[in-house]
Amino acid sequence: MKALRGLLQTIVPGCRVETHAESFTACPQQRRSPIVVLAVDTMATRRQLWERLRGDAGILLMLDLRIGRGNGGKDVRNISVT
């Protein structure tokens, strides 16, 4: 998370990046920013999040990053960039 924060701040100087220590499930009640970064291990999790987010008019950009095996795709985090 810290590495991603640093990278985003390099790309967009002056931006504020917030990480939220909670699993991101993309349910309607969960807070999110207009920029969503997916960093999951499995195609199933990626597909599930895409299905939940693709019709959301509040999302301006969705980035899909590939990460290591981790804990089987169970550790999805919410990152806000403003």
Secondary structure, DSSP 8 states (H G I E B T S, - for coil): -HHHHHHHHHHSTT--EEEEEEE----TTS---SEEEEEES-HHHHHHHHHHHTT-TT--EEEEEE---TTTT---EEEEE-
